[in-house]
Structures are given as structure tokens and as C-alpha cells.
């Protein structure tokens, strides 16, 4: 069975509406040879590189989100310590650990 990189195929070929690993990619229904898209691996590889670069540019957001405490904990910290202390103790360390790419 062939496994395709569905996300990269959709990036490289926006007209593809259906992908099935054991059959291929199709641009219209019915999903048969009349609507089968010819896939070029170098196009798919280039799309994967682009997708990976796009994700790397926003990955810091996911990293920060995973690192911050839940909202209840943060609000409790603000209540007991104030916003300035919250910024220096909770927000700034996470932002410094996962800086926004330039």
C-alpha cells in the first residue's frame, strides 16, 4: 500500500478534492482514472518543505500555549500578586523561552 502526504499533495495540487492512499488523488467525482491527478514527487516534496517552513514560523505559539499555566492558575496569580508580577514571573519567561521569529 502506498501512503501519501495528503497535506503536501493538497498544497501542491489545490484542485485535488479526494485522496485515497491505495488509489491516488482525484480532482472530481467519480474517483476513477478519468479524474485521477498525476502526482510528481518533486512537487509534493517542495510543498512539504513550504508547509514545514510555514509551521516553523508559528510553532512558537504552540510551544507557548503548552508552557503557560491554565487560565484559572494565571488569574489566581494575578489576584494575589498583581499584573506586573504575573508578567515578569509567568509571561516573560515563556516568551523568552519561545521567542517570536523575526
Protein Blocks (a to p, Z undefined) as FASTA:
>chain_A
ZZddfklmmmmmmmbcbdcfkloccfbdcddfklcccddfklmmmmmmmmmmmmmmmmmm
mmmmmmpccfklmmmmmmmnojklmmmmmmmmmmmmmccdZZ
